[in-house]
Amino acid sequence: MIRERMKEIKEQKILELKRQAFHAGVGILLVLFLYFEILPMWLFFVINITGTVIYFTWEKGASKIFTWFFRHFEREHAKEGHGALSYAWGCFFTVLFFNANTAYAAILMLALGDSVSHYVGRFYGKIKHPLNKRKKAEGTIAGVMAAFAGAVVFVPAATAFGAALVIMNTEAMEWKLGKYKIDDNLWMPLVGAVVITIISYIF
């Protein structure tokens, strides 16, 4: 019984590691494509519109390619495509409304910080986060370090750390609109960019 449980946990860890690595990799590749102007904004917009159409017309299991993508991208129990679509539009609007370095830093905070915090918090967290008892403090701390590592590539270290600290603790609170939870893939890069802008302005 114990051996079976340990095997199950190991499998869950491997699956979640793959999922979060994929989540982080998408963000890193997106920043690289934007930075080197491989992905123009008009094409980014077309891709998002196409993804939105697929999302609203999608039937579960209709395509092996999309099924594979959603299985590696989505969290457990999430509607297929919801997280991916939120991720795409959140990053698109961040790049649209903010200067390049700020946008890239914010996207990397989402890609790295969110991925690391979920994995560490789920499997290694012991201490409840003071802002949300369902979250673990260890996950948030790890997320802050990962978000900082991504943001510091494009903004000063002090700004990167301050923004990472704010955005990862804000993520821990979970935001809702009425009874619906707002996907953090959508709001994290936008709020992250706002925080970076404010810190940069003050200091």
C-alpha positions as CSV (number, residue, x, y, z in Angstrom):
1,M,0.0,0.0,0.0
2,I,2.8,2.4,1.0
3,R,4.8,1.4,-2.1
4,E,1.8,2.0,-4.4
5,R,1.2,5.4,-2.8
6,M,4.9,6.4,-3.3
7,K,4.7,5.3,-6.9
8,E,1.6,7.4,-7.4
9,I,3.2,10.4,-5.9
10,K,6.3,9.9,-8.0
11,E,4.2,9.8,-11.2
12,Q,2.3,12.9,-10.1
13,K,5.6,14.7,-9.6
14,I,6.9,13.7,-13.0
15,L,3.6,14.7,-14.7
16,E,3.5,18.1,-12.9
17,L,7.2,18.7,-13.6
18,K,6.6,18.2,-17.3
19,R,3.5,20.4,-17.2
20,Q,5.2,23.2,-15.5
21,A,8.4,22.9,-17.6
22,F,6.1,23.2,-20.7
23,H,4.4,26.2,-19.1
24,A,7.7,27.9,-18.5
25,G,9.2,26.9,-21.9
26,V,6.3,28.5,-23.8
27,G,6.9,31.8,-22.0
28,I,10.6,31.7,-22.6
29,L,10.2,30.9,-26.3
30,L,7.5,33.6,-26.6
31,V,9.9,36.3,-25.2
32,L,12.7,35.1,-27.5
33,F,10.4,35.2,-30.6
34,L,9.3,38.7,-29.7
35,Y,12.7,39.9,-28.8
36,F,14.3,38.8,-32.0
37,E,11.2,40.0,-34.0
38,I,10.4,36.5,-35.2
39,L,6.8,36.9,-34.1
40,P,5.3,40.2,-35.2
41,M,2.3,41.5,-33.3
42,W,-0.1,41.0,-36.1
43,L,0.7,37.3,-36.3
44,F,0.5,37.1,-32.5
45,F,-3.0,38.5,-32.7
46,V,-4.0,36.1,-35.5
47,I,-2.7,33.2,-33.5
48,N,-4.7,34.3,-30.5
49,I,-7.9,34.8,-32.5
50,T,-7.4,31.3,-34.0
51,G,-6.9,29.9,-30.6
52,T,-10.1,31.6,-29.3
53,V,-12.1,30.1,-32.2
54,I,-10.7,26.7,-31.5
55,Y,-11.5,27.1,-27.8
56,F,-15.2,27.9,-28.3
57,T,-15.7,25.2,-31.0
58,W,-13.5,22.5,-29.4
59,E,-14.9,19.1,-28.7
60,K,-12.9,17.0,-26.3
61,G,-10.7,14.4,-28.1
62,A,-11.3,15.9,-31.5
63,S,-7.6,16.3,-32.3
64,K,-4.6,14.3,-31.0
65,I,-2.4,17.4,-31.3
66,F,-4.6,19.7,-29.3
67,T,-5.3,16.9,-26.8
68,W,-1.6,16.5,-26.2
69,F,-1.1,20.2,-25.9
70,F,-3.8,20.7,-23.4
71,R,-2.8,17.7,-21.4
72,H,0.7,19.2,-21.0
73,F,-0.4,22.8,-20.5
74,E,-3.6,22.7,-18.4
75,R,-3.9,22.1,-14.7
76,E,-5.9,19.2,-13.4
77,H,-9.7,19.7,-13.6
78,A,-9.3,22.8,-15.7
79,K,-11.3,23.2,-18.9
80,E,-9.3,22.3,-21.9
81,G,-7.7,25.3,-23.5
82,H,-8.7,27.8,-20.8
83,G,-5.3,28.3,-19.3
84,A,-3.6,28.3,-22.7
85,L,-5.9,31.0,-24.0
86,S,-5.6,33.1,-20.9
87,Y,-1.8,32.8,-21.2
88,A,-1.8,33.9,-24.8
89,W,-4.1,36.9,-24.3
90,G,-2.4,38.0,-21.1
91,C,1.0,38.1,-22.8
92,F,-0.4,39.8,-25.9
93,F,-2.0,42.7,-24.0
94,T,1.1,43.0,-21.9
95,V,3.3,43.5,-25.0
96,L,0.7,45.7,-26.5
97,F,0.3,48.2,-23.6
98,F,3.8,48.3,-22.1
99,N,7.4,48.9,-23.4
100,A,9.3,45.9,-24.5
101,N,11.6,45.3,-21.6
102,T,8.8,45.7,-19.1
103,A,6.6,43.3,-21.0
104,Y,9.3,40.7,-21.4
105,A,10.2,40.9,-17.7
106,A,6.5,40.5,-16.8
107,I,6.0,37.5,-19.1
108,L,9.0,35.8,-17.7
109,M,7.7,36.4,-14.1
110,L,4.6,34.5,-15.2
111,A,6.4,31.8,-17.0
112,L,9.0,31.0,-14.4
113,G,7.5,32.3,-11.1
114,D,4.1,30.7,-11.6
115,S,5.5,27.4,-12.7
116,V,8.0,27.0,-9.9
117,S,5.7,28.2,-7.2
118,H,3.0,25.7,-8.1
119,Y,5.4,22.7,-8.3
120,V,7.3,23.5,-5.1
121,G,4.2,24.5,-3.2
122,R,2.3,21.3,-4.2
123,F,5.0,18.8,-3.5
124,Y,7.3,20.3,-0.9
125,G,5.3,23.0,0.8
126,K,4.6,22.6,4.5
127,I,3.8,26.1,5.8
128,K,0.5,27.7,5.0
129,H,0.7,31.1,3.2
130,P,-0.6,33.9,5.5
131,L,-2.7,35.3,2.6
132,N,-4.2,32.0,1.5
133,K,-4.4,28.8,3.6
134,R,-4.6,26.7,0.4
135,K,-1.2,28.0,-0.7
136,K,2.2,27.1,0.7
137,A,4.8,29.7,1.7
138,E,7.6,27.6,0.3
139,G,6.0,27.7,-3.1
140,T,5.7,31.5,-3.0
141,I,9.3,31.9,-1.9
142,A,10.6,29.7,-4.7
143,G,8.3,31.5,-7.1
144,V,9.7,34.9,-6.1
145,M,13.3,33.7,-6.7
146,A,12.3,32.2,-10.1
147,A,10.3,35.3,-11.1
148,F,13.3,37.5,-10.1
149,A,15.6,35.4,-12.2
150,G,13.4,36.0,-15.2
151,A,12.7,39.6,-14.7
152,V,16.3,40.7,-14.0
153,V,17.2,39.9,-17.6
154,F,15.3,42.9,-18.7
155,V,15.0,45.3,-15.7
156,P,17.3,46.4,-12.9
157,A,17.8,44.0,-10.0
158,A,16.0,46.1,-7.4
159,T,13.0,46.5,-9.7
160,A,12.9,42.8,-10.6
161,F,13.0,41.7,-7.0
162,G,10.4,44.2,-5.8
163,A,8.1,43.2,-8.7
164,A,8.6,39.5,-8.1
165,L,7.9,39.9,-4.4
166,V,4.6,41.7,-5.1
167,I,3.4,39.6,-8.0
168,M,4.0,36.2,-6.4
169,N,2.3,37.2,-3.1
170,T,-0.6,38.7,-5.1
171,E,-0.9,35.4,-7.0
172,A,-1.2,33.6,-3.7
173,M,-4.4,35.5,-2.9
174,E,-6.3,34.2,-6.0
175,W,-8.5,36.8,-7.7
176,K,-12.2,36.3,-8.5
177,L,-14.8,38.2,-10.5
178,G,-18.0,37.2,-8.6
179,K,-17.9,33.5,-8.3
180,Y,-15.5,33.0,-11.1
181,K,-11.8,32.7,-10.5
182,I,-9.7,35.0,-12.8
183,D,-7.0,32.8,-14.4
184,D,-3.6,34.0,-13.2
185,N,-2.2,33.4,-16.7
186,L,-4.3,36.3,-17.8
187,W,-3.7,38.9,-15.1
188,M,-0.2,38.1,-13.8
189,P,1.8,39.5,-16.8
190,L,-0.4,42.6,-16.9
191,V,-0.2,43.3,-13.1
192,G,3.5,42.4,-13.2
193,A,4.1,45.0,-15.9
194,V,2.1,47.6,-13.9
195,V,4.2,46.9,-10.8
196,I,7.4,47.1,-12.7
197,T,6.3,50.5,-14.2
198,I,5.4,51.9,-10.8
199,I,8.6,50.8,-9.1
200,S,10.7,52.1,-12.0
201,Y,8.9,55.5,-11.8
202,I,9.4,55.8,-8.0
203,F,13.0,54.8,-8.0
